């Protein structure tokens, strides 16, 4: 018979991303927390973006116009195809 194993997830939500750890342990809590790979990756990405001289290529207005025109063109083509009987 398979015995159900109880798992407890311990997440420190008050820590900064570099200090955050997450651990999955059995109910007796004998396991020690390990650094979360996802949190480590997010921390590395945050540091890399903070150090770079990244400038967005397009303004927010230009990005919005591109999205609206692209999506609008798609919907216009779809409506045309439905009305044309394809």
N, C-alpha and C positions, 0 to 999 in steps of 0.2 A: 504494500500500500504506500502510495506517495504521501508523505507528510507535507502539509503546507508550511512553507517557511515564511516567517514574518520578517519584513524588511522595514527599516526606518530610514528616511532621508533627512539628513541634517544639513541645512543651508544657513549660512551666516549672512543675513540680509543687511546688517548694519555696517559691514566692512566695505572698504573701498575696493574697486576691482582688483587691485594688485594684492590685497590681503584676503580677498574672498576665497573661501574653500568650500568644497562640497564633498560630502562623504555618504556612501551607502553602506550601512552596517547591519548585521543581524540584530535581533532584539536584545542581545546581551551587551551591545555597544563595546565590543572588544577591539574593533577596528579603529585605526587612527585616521583622521581626515587627510585627504590628499588634495593638492591644488587642482582645481578644475582646469582641464585643457582649454575649454571654451573661454573661461575667464582670462587665462594667460594670453590667448590669442587676441582677445579684445583689448587687453592692456597693451600688448605690443603694437596693435593697430593704432590705438589712441596716441601712444608715444611717437610713432612714425608720422602720423598726420600732424601732430603738434610741432614736430621739428621741420617738416617740409614747408616749402614756399608755395603750396598748392593754391592756385587761383582758379576759380571756376571759369570755364571757357565761355559759357553763355550766361546772360543775365536771367533772373527769374522770369521776367516778362517774355523773353525769347523762348525759354523752355516751355512755359505755359502755352504760348502760341503754337509751338511745334506739336505738343501733345494734343491740343484741340484740333489742329488741322489734320494730323495723322488719324486720330480716332474718328473725326468727322468724315474724312475720306473713306475710311473703312465702312462706317455705317451707311454712307451714301451708296457705296458699291454694293453692299449687302441688300439694301432696299431696292436698288435698281435691278439686281439679279432676281429678287423675289417677284417684283412687279413684271419683269420681262418673261417670267415663267421658266427660269432655269432650274 
